[in-house]
Each structure stands twice: as C-alpha cells, then as structure tokens.
Amino acid sequence: MTTLLVMPKNVAEEQIEAVREALSPRPLRTTSEEYALRFFDAGGWDAWIRILAQGKDILTQKPLFDEIYCLHPELGKSSAGIVVRALHAGKPVRYIDTDGTHRTVVSVEQTDPDDWVTGWTINYI
C-alpha cells in the first residue's frame, strides 16, 4: 500500500520524516517528489492531479496510491484538486492533526478564491 503525502513544497524535512515514521512500514511519496517525477510528462496541472489521485501503474494496473494523507488542513489549488479527485474516486483521504491523530477527510471547501497557496480547507471527522 503506497501513500501520497499532500503538502506544500516548502515543508521541513523533519516533518516529512515524522509522517514517514508514523505511517511505517507503508511506502510514502510526497507531492514534491511526484512533481519532480511526473509533472512534465503529464503535460500540465490537470493531468498531473488526475494521475496522482486516480492513476494506475501501467504494468500491474494497481493504483499508484492507495491512500492520501494531508499534512496541513489548508491546501493550495493543486493539492485541493488531488484531494477532491481522490475523494470522488472513493479513495481514503486522511489528515494527521497536531496531536498525531489520523482524521478522515470528508470534503474540501474553497475559503479564498484569490489565494492559490492556502485558499482551500479540508473538512474532517
């Protein structure tokens, strides 16, 4: 089971490693790693978002990511797109709060249409 960590690109490596430890032994990939790996081949934002949220391995036809984790409750435009598409596909999406509790994400709402960096917020239970 491979997990995608949705996060801003300027997150401290210590935060990423803490999540890796919390989710161990599951393999974890970050959106920054996936951007470097797949964005230019995808051809644009919409295709890249679709690939991360719903893409399958070409050989095995298994999903690239079995679940999505959000590092912060505020999301940028592309991160919000990934989460929304994953939710629509029925994929588990979670948020790790500051106490380390894993919360289930149920929706995303736009809070500031002029802010592409943190203009969306996840709703979780």
PyRosetta script that sets phi, psi and omega in degrees:
from pyrosetta import init, pose_from_sequence

init()
pose = pose_from_sequence("MTTLLVMPKNVAEEQIEAVREALSPRPLRTTSEEYALRFFDAGGWDAWIRILAQGKDILTQKPLFDEIYCLHPELGKSSAGIVVRALHAGKPVRYIDTDGTHRTVVSVEQTDPDDWVTGWTINYI")
pose.set_psi(1, 119.2)
pose.set_omega(1, 179.9)
pose.set_phi(2, -104.5)
pose.set_psi(2, 136.6)
pose.set_omega(2, -177.2)
pose.set_phi(3, -110.9)
pose.set_psi(3, 139.0)
pose.set_omega(3, 173.5)
pose.set_phi(4, -102.7)
pose.set_psi(4, 126.5)
pose.set_omega(4, 176.3)
pose.set_phi(5, -97.4)
pose.set_psi(5, 111.3)
pose.set_omega(5, 178.0)
pose.set_phi(6, -85.6)
pose.set_psi(6, 122.9)
pose.set_omega(6, -173.1)
pose.set_phi(7, -157.7)
pose.set_psi(7, 159.4)
pose.set_omega(7, 172.3)
pose.set_phi(8, -67.6)
pose.set_psi(8, 157.7)
pose.set_omega(8, -175.2)
pose.set_phi(9, -73.2)
pose.set_psi(9, -14.8)
pose.set_omega(9, -175.8)
pose.set_phi(10, -104.0)
pose.set_psi(10, 28.5)
pose.set_omega(10, -179.2)
pose.set_phi(11, -75.5)
pose.set_psi(11, 139.5)
pose.set_omega(11, 178.7)
pose.set_phi(12, -64.7)
pose.set_psi(12, 140.9)
pose.set_omega(12, -179.1)
pose.set_phi(13, -58.3)
pose.set_psi(13, -31.6)
pose.set_omega(13, 179.2)
pose.set_phi(14, -61.7)
pose.set_psi(14, -39.2)
pose.set_omega(14, 178.9)
pose.set_phi(15, -64.9)
pose.set_psi(15, -42.8)
pose.set_omega(15, 179.6)
pose.set_phi(16, -63.4)
pose.set_psi(16, -44.1)
pose.set_omega(16, 180.0)
pose.set_phi(17, -64.2)
pose.set_psi(17, -35.9)
pose.set_omega(17, 177.4)
pose.set_phi(18, -62.8)
pose.set_psi(18, -40.0)
pose.set_omega(18, 177.9)
pose.set_phi(19, -68.9)
pose.set_psi(19, -41.1)
pose.set_omega(19, 177.5)
pose.set_phi(20, -56.3)
pose.set_psi(20, -44.2)
pose.set_omega(20, 179.4)
pose.set_phi(21, -65.3)
pose.set_psi(21, -41.9)
pose.set_omega(21, -178.9)
pose.set_phi(22, -64.7)
pose.set_psi(22, -32.4)
pose.set_omega(22, -177.5)
pose.set_phi(23, -99.0)
pose.set_psi(23, -0.6)
pose.set_omega(23, -179.4)
pose.set_phi(24, -57.6)
pose.set_psi(24, 140.3)
pose.set_omega(24, 12.8)
pose.set_phi(25, -95.9)
pose.set_psi(25, 12.1)
pose.set_omega(25, -179.2)
pose.set_phi(26, -65.2)
pose.set_psi(26, 136.7)
pose.set_omega(26, 174.0)
pose.set_phi(27, -64.6)
pose.set_psi(27, 140.6)
pose.set_omega(27, -177.6)
pose.set_phi(28, -128.7)
pose.set_psi(28, 131.7)
pose.set_omega(28, 174.3)
pose.set_phi(29, -121.8)
pose.set_psi(29, 145.7)
pose.set_omega(29, 178.1)
pose.set_phi(30, -100.2)
pose.set_psi(30, 159.7)
pose.set_omega(30, 176.1)
pose.set_phi(31, -63.3)
pose.set_psi(31, -30.9)
pose.set_omega(31, 176.8)
pose.set_phi(32, -65.2)
pose.set_psi(32, -43.0)
pose.set_omega(32, 177.0)
pose.set_phi(33, -63.7)
pose.set_psi(33, -41.9)
pose.set_omega(33, -179.4)
pose.set_phi(34, -69.5)
pose.set_psi(34, -32.7)
pose.set_omega(34, 175.5)
pose.set_phi(35, -61.2)
pose.set_psi(35, -48.9)
pose.set_omega(35, 179.9)
pose.set_phi(36, -62.6)
pose.set_psi(36, -33.8)
pose.set_omega(36, -175.9)
pose.set_phi(37, -82.3)
pose.set_psi(37, -40.4)
pose.set_omega(37, -166.6)
pose.set_phi(38, -121.4)
pose.set_psi(38, -16.1)
pose.set_omega(38, -169.6)
pose.set_phi(39, -60.3)
pose.set_psi(39, -50.7)
pose.set_omega(39, -174.4)
pose.set_phi(40, -68.1)
pose.set_psi(40, -34.5)
pose.set_omega(40, 175.0)
pose.set_phi(41, -69.3)
pose.set_psi(41, -30.1)
pose.set_omega(41, 179.6)
pose.set_phi(42, -67.8)
pose.set_psi(42, -33.1)
pose.set_omega(42, 176.9)
pose.set_phi(43, 93.3)
pose.set_psi(43, 0.4)
pose.set_omega(43, 178.3)
pose.set_phi(44, 160.8)
pose.set_psi(44, 174.8)
pose.set_omega(44, -174.6)
pose.set_phi(45, -63.7)
pose.set_psi(45, -47.9)
pose.set_omega(45, -176.1)
pose.set_phi(46, -60.6)
pose.set_psi(46, -44.4)
pose.set_omega(46, 179.9)
pose.set_phi(47, -67.0)
pose.set_psi(47, -40.8)
pose.set_omega(47, 179.3)
pose.set_phi(48, -62.4)
pose.set_psi(48, -44.1)
pose.set_omega(48, 178.3)
pose.set_phi(49, -60.2)
pose.set_psi(49, -45.8)
pose.set_omega(49, 179.7)
pose.set_phi(50, -62.0)
pose.set_psi(50, -42.4)
pose.set_omega(50, -179.9)
pose.set_phi(51, -61.3)
pose.set_psi(51, -45.5)
pose.set_omega(51, -178.3)
pose.set_phi(52, -68.9)
pose.set_psi(52, -38.6)
pose.set_omega(52, -176.6)
pose.set_phi(53, -78.8)
pose.set_psi(53, -34.8)
pose.set_omega(53, -171.0)
pose.set_phi(54, -134.3)
pose.set_psi(54, 1.1)
pose.set_omega(54, -174.6)
pose.set_phi(55, -67.2)
pose.set_psi(55, 155.9)
pose.set_omega(55, 179.0)
pose.set_phi(56, -124.4)
pose.set_psi(56, 152.5)
pose.set_omega(56, 173.9)
pose.set_phi(57, -66.1)
pose.set_psi(57, 131.8)
pose.set_omega(57, -175.1)
pose.set_phi(58, -64.3)
pose.set_psi(58, -31.6)
pose.set_omega(58, -178.4)
pose.set_phi(59, -86.2)
pose.set_psi(59, -46.3)
pose.set_omega(59, -175.2)
pose.set_phi(60, -92.5)
pose.set_psi(60, -18.0)
pose.set_omega(60, -175.5)
pose.set_phi(61, 63.2)
pose.set_psi(61, 16.6)
pose.set_omega(61, 173.6)
pose.set_phi(62, -85.8)
pose.set_psi(62, 151.7)
pose.set_omega(62, 178.9)
pose.set_phi(63, -58.5)
pose.set_psi(63, 142.6)
pose.set_omega(63, 174.9)
pose.set_phi(64, -61.6)
pose.set_psi(64, -38.6)
pose.set_omega(64, -179.7)
pose.set_phi(65, -132.6)
pose.set_psi(65, 131.2)
pose.set_omega(65, -179.9)
pose.set_phi(66, -88.1)
pose.set_psi(66, -22.3)
pose.set_omega(66, 179.7)
pose.set_phi(67, -153.6)
pose.set_psi(67, 159.9)
pose.set_omega(67, -179.2)
pose.set_phi(68, -122.8)
pose.set_psi(68, 135.5)
pose.set_omega(68, 173.1)
pose.set_phi(69, -119.5)
pose.set_psi(69, 137.9)
pose.set_omega(69, 175.6)
pose.set_phi(70, -102.2)
pose.set_psi(70, 133.6)
pose.set_omega(70, 179.8)
pose.set_phi(71, -83.6)
pose.set_psi(71, -31.3)
pose.set_omega(71, -179.2)
pose.set_phi(72, -130.9)
pose.set_psi(72, 152.6)
pose.set_omega(72, 177.9)
pose.set_phi(73, -74.5)
pose.set_psi(73, -21.4)
pose.set_omega(73, 176.9)
pose.set_phi(74, -92.7)
pose.set_psi(74, 135.9)
pose.set_omega(74, -177.0)
pose.set_phi(75, -126.8)
pose.set_psi(75, 153.6)
pose.set_omega(75, 169.7)
pose.set_phi(76, -86.6)
pose.set_psi(76, 178.0)
pose.set_omega(76, -174.8)
pose.set_phi(77, -59.1)
pose.set_psi(77, -48.7)
pose.set_omega(77, -177.4)
pose.set_phi(78, -69.6)
pose.set_psi(78, -39.5)
pose.set_omega(78, 177.7)
pose.set_phi(79, -62.5)
pose.set_psi(79, -42.4)
pose.set_omega(79, 177.5)
pose.set_phi(80, -61.8)
pose.set_psi(80, -39.8)
pose.set_omega(80, 178.1)
pose.set_phi(81, -62.0)
pose.set_psi(81, -41.7)
pose.set_omega(81, 177.8)
pose.set_phi(82, -61.5)
pose.set_psi(82, -47.7)
pose.set_omega(82, -177.6)
pose.set_phi(83, -64.6)
pose.set_psi(83, -44.2)
pose.set_omega(83, -179.8)
pose.set_phi(84, -61.6)
pose.set_psi(84, -46.9)
pose.set_omega(84, 179.9)
pose.set_phi(85, -64.0)
pose.set_psi(85, -39.8)
pose.set_omega(85, 178.6)
pose.set_phi(86, -64.0)
pose.set_psi(86, -43.0)
pose.set_omega(86, 178.0)
pose.set_phi(87, -61.7)
pose.set_psi(87, -44.1)
pose.set_omega(87, 179.3)
pose.set_phi(88, -63.8)
pose.set_psi(88, -29.5)
pose.set_omega(88, 178.9)
pose.set_phi(89, -82.3)
pose.set_psi(89, -4.3)
pose.set_omega(89, 179.7)
pose.set_phi(90, 82.8)
pose.set_psi(90, 15.4)
pose.set_omega(90, -179.2)
pose.set_phi(91, -81.7)
pose.set_psi(91, 141.7)
pose.set_omega(91, 177.5)
pose.set_phi(92, -66.9)
pose.set_psi(92, 130.8)
pose.set_omega(92, 176.8)
pose.set_phi(93, -126.1)
pose.set_psi(93, 130.3)
pose.set_omega(93, -176.5)
pose.set_phi(94, -132.1)
pose.set_psi(94, 163.2)
pose.set_omega(94, 177.2)
pose.set_phi(95, -130.1)
pose.set_psi(95, 133.8)
pose.set_omega(95, 175.9)
pose.set_phi(96, -98.1)
pose.set_psi(96, 111.8)
pose.set_omega(96, -178.1)
pose.set_phi(97, -77.4)
pose.set_psi(97, 179.1)
pose.set_omega(97, -175.1)
pose.set_phi(98, -64.6)
pose.set_psi(98, -19.3)
pose.set_omega(98, 177.0)
pose.set_phi(99, -88.1)
pose.set_psi(99, -3.3)
pose.set_omega(99, -177.9)
pose.set_phi(100, 86.8)
pose.set_psi(100, 7.7)
pose.set_omega(100, 178.7)
pose.set_phi(101, -79.7)
pose.set_psi(101, 136.2)
pose.set_omega(101, 178.9)
pose.set_phi(102, -89.5)
pose.set_psi(102, 118.0)
pose.set_omega(102, -178.3)
pose.set_phi(103, -108.3)
pose.set_psi(103, 146.4)
pose.set_omega(103, 177.5)
pose.set_phi(104, -86.7)
pose.set_psi(104, 126.0)
pose.set_omega(104, 177.8)
pose.set_phi(105, -83.8)
pose.set_psi(105, 131.8)
pose.set_omega(105, -178.2)
pose.set_phi(106, -112.0)
pose.set_psi(106, -21.8)
pose.set_omega(106, 179.4)
pose.set_phi(107, -166.6)
pose.set_psi(107, 171.6)
pose.set_omega(107, 176.2)
pose.set_phi(108, -130.5)
pose.set_psi(108, 137.1)
pose.set_omega(108, 175.7)
pose.set_phi(109, -128.9)
pose.set_psi(109, 144.6)
pose.set_omega(109, 177.9)
pose.set_phi(110, -82.2)
pose.set_psi(110, 126.6)
pose.set_omega(110, -177.8)
pose.set_phi(111, -107.2)
pose.set_psi(111, -22.7)
pose.set_omega(111, 179.7)
pose.set_phi(112, -149.1)
pose.set_psi(112, 100.2)
pose.set_omega(112, -176.0)
pose.set_phi(113, -64.1)
pose.set_psi(113, -16.2)
pose.set_omega(113, 179.3)
pose.set_phi(114, -91.5)
pose.set_psi(114, -7.1)
pose.set_omega(114, -177.1)
pose.set_phi(115, -109.2)
pose.set_psi(115, 104.6)
pose.set_omega(115, -179.0)
pose.set_phi(116, -84.2)
pose.set_psi(116, -6.0)
pose.set_omega(116, -176.9)
pose.set_phi(117, -96.1)
pose.set_psi(117, -41.7)
pose.set_omega(117, 179.9)
pose.set_phi(118, -138.6)
pose.set_psi(118, 30.0)
pose.set_omega(118, -174.0)
pose.set_phi(119, -84.7)
pose.set_psi(119, 7.8)
pose.set_omega(119, 178.6)
pose.set_phi(120, -128.8)
pose.set_psi(120, 148.6)
pose.set_omega(120, 179.6)
pose.set_phi(121, -131.0)
pose.set_psi(121, 139.6)
pose.set_omega(121, 175.6)
pose.set_phi(122, -84.9)
pose.set_psi(122, 148.6)
pose.set_omega(122, 171.4)
pose.set_phi(123, -110.4)
pose.set_psi(123, 131.6)
pose.set_omega(123, -175.1)
pose.set_phi(124, -139.4)
pose.set_psi(124, 163.2)
pose.set_omega(124, 178.1)
pose.set_phi(125, -123.5)
pose.dump_pdb("model.pdb")
